[in-house]
Amino acid sequence: MKNLFKYILLFAIPLLSVACKSDDEVLDNRIPPVMTLFYQNADELAKTYDPSGKVSESLRNQAFNLYKQGKWSELETLFKNNNLNGGWPPANGGYNIIDNVSFTAGQKYDRYSGAIGSFSGTGTPTLGGSFTSPIIDGYTYTFSQRALNNPETSYDFYYEIDVLNNLLPFKGQIADVIPWFNQVGGGTQMMWKIPIDPMTGYQKTWNKLAQEGYIKVTIIKSPSGKYNNLAGTVIQ
């Protein structure tokens, strides 16, 4: 079963087998229910979309009640109508959150993004970001299950990330994906708690993590069509 808790077990026990395909097909057609609350009250949740504390108590309570009930379309409407978080969902777009999940050798993830900074199309692009989806036993989530804010063809790169060893000095936060931006959601996301690179003052890039020997990045395709020549490029 490709739900959140299967992933947690899989991360803890890498050799655990996945469930049968028939179960996957059933779950792929529905949104996982809210089963656990990482944010225990309205104020805790509000910190994820209102760090300055300007949102009224009434509005915070409305948002929390919709969040904990999994009423995602109503929650998105509330955010849009009140110009909350620039239209982005609360809680980094996730629910059923489990924090401080370790990375282990053999795990695979994937991600859509563009290059950081200017990229001429030659050489290796610099890739960054924090959010990925796990790949389990070859299963990859559909684009719509990730609930990204732009169409698939706007992303220059779709790439896979292989964890090479058990030495990553940081952990991640795993969650089910909130349906948003007219996307179905319901996938699984892993937010990598990547530290700041002291050389740049910014979060370390995937290229830097590859250079340090923790991961391997493989560019699978260019959804935008701009860099089809880079399909198959490995950053390691």
C-alpha positions as MATLAB code, in Angstrom:
seq = 'MKNLFKYILLFAIPLLSVACKSDDEVLDNRIPPVMTLFYQNADELAKTYDPSGKVSESLRNQAFNLYKQGKWSELETLFKNNNLNGGWPPANGGYNIIDNVSFTAGQKYDRYSGAIGSFSGTGTPTLGGSFTSPIIDGYTYTFSQRALNNPETSYDFYYEIDVLNNLLPFKGQIADVIPWFNQVGGGTQMMWKIPIDPMTGYQKTWNKLAQEGYIKVTIIKSPSGKYNNLAGTVIQ';
ca = [
       0.000    0.000    0.000;
       1.483    3.285   -1.048;
       0.391    5.359    1.915;
       2.390    7.341    4.421;
       2.877    4.640    6.994;
       4.093    2.121    4.464;
       6.853    4.566    3.650;
       7.789    5.038    7.291;
       8.083    1.288    7.716;
      10.022    1.039    4.494;
      12.476    3.705    5.627;
      12.949    1.916    8.936;
      13.257   -1.540    7.360;
      14.713   -1.157    3.848;
      14.103   -4.810    2.911;
      10.394   -4.721    3.719;
       8.409   -5.643    0.612;
       5.663   -3.432   -0.758;
       2.059   -4.507   -0.928;
       0.353   -5.975   -3.937;
      -0.477   -3.998   -7.049;
      -4.217   -4.333   -6.569;
      -3.971   -2.393   -3.293;
      -1.908    0.286   -5.026;
      -4.471    0.708   -7.751;
      -7.222    1.243   -5.193;
      -5.226    3.756   -3.131;
      -3.988    5.662   -6.174;
      -7.565    6.727   -6.879;
      -8.291    8.321   -3.527;
      -6.856   10.895   -1.157;
      -5.510    9.435    2.103;
      -7.571   10.575    5.098;
      -6.170   12.706    7.891;
      -4.923   10.161   10.419;
      -2.488   12.098   12.595;
      -2.015   15.766   13.457;
       1.523   17.108   13.646;
       0.181   20.577   14.488;
      -1.922   20.279   17.634;
      -3.757   23.589   17.517;
      -4.604   26.567   15.340;
      -1.649   28.644   16.524;
       0.885   25.939   15.686;
      -0.511   25.519   12.182;
      -0.679   29.287   11.686;
       3.082   29.566   12.127;
       3.470   27.735    8.815;
       1.521   30.349    6.841;
       1.460   33.436    9.099;
       4.868   33.761   10.813;
       4.272   37.427   11.614;
       1.078   36.619   13.539;
      -1.208   39.002   11.646;
      -4.068   36.577   10.918;
      -7.080   36.867   13.231;
      -7.879   34.174   15.774;
     -11.168   33.447   14.025;
      -9.464   32.870   10.693;
      -6.745   30.744   12.283;
      -9.394   28.555   13.874;
     -11.272   28.185   10.589;
      -8.102   27.114    8.824;
      -7.189   24.601   11.515;
     -10.653   23.046   11.581;
     -10.639   22.563    7.809;
      -7.069   21.226    7.882;
      -7.710   18.609   10.547;
     -10.875   17.452    8.768;
      -9.142   17.202    5.405;
     -11.548   19.628    3.731;
      -8.943   20.707    1.231;
     -11.046   22.523   -1.351;
     -12.669   24.627    1.376;
      -9.273   25.328    2.911;
      -7.837   26.460   -0.424;
     -10.832   28.741   -0.974;
     -10.319   30.215    2.505;
      -6.663   30.890    1.730;
      -7.425   32.472   -1.632;
     -10.258   34.645   -0.354;
      -8.132   35.950    2.517;
      -4.833   36.183    0.623;
      -3.092   33.819    3.015;
       0.435   32.558    2.383;
       0.493   33.905   -1.153;
      -2.003   31.236   -2.162;
       0.249   28.374   -1.049;
      -1.134   25.692    1.305;
      -0.247   25.588    4.993;
       2.124   23.101    6.618;
       4.470   23.110    3.608;
       1.691   21.473    1.614;
       1.558   18.342    3.741;
      -0.551   16.462    6.293;
      -0.118   13.221    8.241;
       3.328   14.631    8.883;
       6.088   12.585   10.507;
       9.233   14.499   11.364;
      12.918   13.613   11.589;
      12.901   10.634    9.239;
      16.376    9.294    8.452;
      17.722    8.668    4.967;
      19.310    5.322    4.199;
      21.334    3.913    1.349;
      19.284    2.602   -1.562;
      16.359    4.983   -1.216;
      15.260    6.828   -4.365;
      13.395   10.096   -4.793;
      12.386   12.298   -7.693;
      11.690   15.957   -8.272;
      10.723   18.608  -10.840;
      12.607   21.910  -10.941;
      14.533   24.376  -13.007;
      18.197   25.262  -12.668;
      19.458   27.651  -10.030;
      20.728   30.863  -11.593;
      21.386   31.231  -15.286;
      21.981   28.128  -17.359;
      23.159   28.218  -20.950;
      22.180   24.650  -21.779;
      25.718   23.326  -21.850;
      27.528   21.666  -19.004;
      25.754   20.593  -15.839;
      22.861   22.611  -14.375;
      22.896   23.548  -10.704;
      19.858   21.974   -9.089;
      18.379   22.874   -5.726;
      15.311   22.623   -3.539;
      14.015   20.611   -0.606;
      10.894   18.726   -1.674;
      10.932   15.333   -3.368;
       8.651   12.336   -3.782;
       9.819    8.826   -2.871;
      10.154    6.144   -5.522;
       9.201    2.769   -4.057;
       9.814   -0.436   -5.964;
       9.802    1.535   -9.218;
       6.536    3.338   -8.477;
       6.601    7.069   -9.200;
       3.839    9.497   -8.350;
       2.008   11.254  -11.138;
       2.633   14.947  -11.661;
      -0.848   15.832  -10.417;
      -0.406   13.853   -7.191;
       2.421   16.241   -6.239;
       0.132   19.315   -6.342;
       2.765   21.657   -7.771;
       1.831   25.229   -8.629;
       2.884   25.260  -12.307;
       2.092   23.006  -15.278;
       4.477   20.111  -15.879;
       5.825   21.635  -19.096;
       7.085   24.677  -17.205;
       9.761   22.627  -15.447;
      13.073   22.292  -17.223;
      14.191   19.162  -15.377;
      12.723   16.010  -13.940;
      15.384   14.052  -12.077;
      15.926   11.162   -9.703;
      17.975   11.271   -6.511;
      19.642    8.119   -5.171;
      20.825    8.001   -1.562;
      24.271    6.402   -1.653;
      25.013    5.816    2.025;
      23.696    6.163    5.572;
      25.836    9.178    6.402;
      23.562   12.110    5.551;
      24.003   14.527    8.481;
      20.381   15.694    8.421;
      16.906   14.187    8.305;
      13.632   14.778    6.510;
       9.938   15.326    7.071;
       7.507   13.059    5.264;
       3.848   13.830    4.598;
       0.876   13.172    2.368;
       0.341   15.922   -0.213;
      -2.557   18.356    0.177;
      -4.667   18.676   -3.018;
      -4.096   22.249   -4.226;
      -3.613   24.363   -7.378;
      -6.291   22.308   -9.191;
      -4.122   19.211   -8.772;
      -5.376   15.967   -7.240;
      -2.659   15.685   -4.570;
      -2.637   12.627   -2.366;
       0.957   11.715   -3.199;
       3.774   11.563   -0.688;
       6.433   14.222   -0.236;
       9.726   14.224    1.595;
      11.062   17.581    2.714;
      14.842   17.338    3.076;
      16.172   19.460    5.948;
      19.238   20.436    3.967;
      21.673   22.669    5.875;
      23.174   25.963    4.776;
      26.364   25.789    2.725;
      28.894   28.015    4.557;
      30.575   28.735    1.236;
      27.480   30.368   -0.259;
      25.219   31.265    2.668;
      22.394   29.377    0.967;
      21.002   25.889    1.345;
      23.259   23.245   -0.156;
      22.341   22.231   -3.697;
      21.807   18.699   -4.901;
      25.065   19.139   -6.812;
      26.889   19.896   -3.544;
      25.381   16.877   -1.789;
      26.457   14.754   -4.761;
      29.946   16.242   -4.622;
      30.114   15.324   -0.936;
      29.286   11.722   -1.814;
      25.843   11.443   -0.237;
      23.640   11.211   -3.327;
      23.599   10.664   -7.067;
      21.359   12.767   -9.304;
      20.187   11.524  -12.710;
      18.348   13.860  -15.079;
      15.571   11.763  -16.623;
      13.952   14.275  -18.958;
      13.273   17.927  -19.706;
       9.481   18.414  -19.470;
       9.784   21.901  -20.959;
      11.693   20.458  -23.917;
      14.479   23.021  -23.553;
      17.181   20.588  -22.499;
      16.315   17.234  -23.989;
      20.011   16.757  -24.727;
      20.703   16.441  -20.993;
      18.487   13.387  -20.428;
      20.675   10.715  -18.848;
      23.111   13.192  -17.320;
      24.446   11.952  -13.986;
      25.650   14.263  -11.227;
      27.796   12.323   -8.779;
];
